[in-house]
Every structure is written in C-alpha cells, then in structure tokens.
C-alpha cells in the first residue's frame, strides 16, 4: 500500500527543529534556562531571555529569534502558534 503523501507533509508542517552551534556552557546552567522557557510561546520565551540576567540568555535569545524566523519564512508556519519544545 503506498504511503499517503499528505500525512507526511502535514506532520512536517507542524514541527520545526533548529540546532545551534556548540557553545561552551555548563549543562546545569543551560538546564535552568531551558526549564524556564520550555512550553512557552516563542515570543514569550524571547521576552524571558531578553530580561534574564543570566549570561547564557544572551546566547539563547538570538537562537530563538533565528528559529522563529526560519519556521515562519521557510515552512510558512504561523508566528502566533509557535511554541518552544525543549
């Protein structure tokens, strides 16, 4: 039985994955920030990182901006519906 192309495409259009370059940072420090923004809408997560006093936030925020722009421009996803997964 042939696969339904519509199902595969629908799944691909609902998720976007972005991986940043390697950065020298403690896993504990990074884990605290990721727990803070996990599950938030992307704009709220960017706002959280903008006002965070932690040093890693200045590295995470631009990555969130790039991931949001990639999802909107290349996958035509709606900006209002984007959420941070992990």
N, C-alpha and C positions, 0 to 999 in steps of 0.2 A: 504494500500500500504506500503510495507516495506521500511525503510529508506535506502538510499544509503550510505554504509559504507565509500566509497571513498571520499564523500563530507565531512563527519565529520573528517576523518583523514587529509584531505588536509587543513582544517581550523586549526586543532590542530598543524600542522607542520609549519604554517606561523606565529604563535604568541607564545611568551614565557613570562610568568609572574613570577616575583621574588619579594618577600616581605622580607624586612629586619626586624630585631628585633626592638622593640620600643627603641627610643632614645630621651632623654630629650633635645629638641631644640625648639626654637621659630618658629612658623608657618611662620612668616614674613621672617625670615632669610632663612628658607628652601625654601619658595616660590621663592625668588630671584634666588637661585641657580638652582631650577628646571626649571624656565623660561629660564635660560641661556643655559641649555643643552637639553631642550625638542626639539625633531625633528632632532637632530644631529645623525650622525652615532656613534655607540658605542665607537669606538676608538677615535674619535674626542672629545666625551664627557669625556672620561677618561683623555685625554690630558688636557682638560679645567680644570678638577678638580685637576690634578697634579700641575698645575701652579697657581691655585687660592690661594689667601692669606686668604680667609675666613676659619674659623675653621671647619665649617661643611663639607667643601670639603674633609678634611682628613677622614671623616666618610663615605661620599658618594662614593668616589673613590673605596675603596675595595668592596663595594656592587655592583658597576658596573662591576668590574672585575669578581666577583663570578657569577653574572647574565649572563655575556658573556660566561664564561666557561661552565655553565650549559646548555645554549642554544646550544653551539657547541658540547659538549660531549654527552648530553643525548637526544637531539632532532635532532642531525645531521644537524643543520642549518649552513648556510654559514656565516662566520665571517664578510665578506665584506658587507653583506646585512642587518646586524643588525642595528636597529635604536632605539633610546630612545623614548618611547611614552609619558610618564608622569613622 
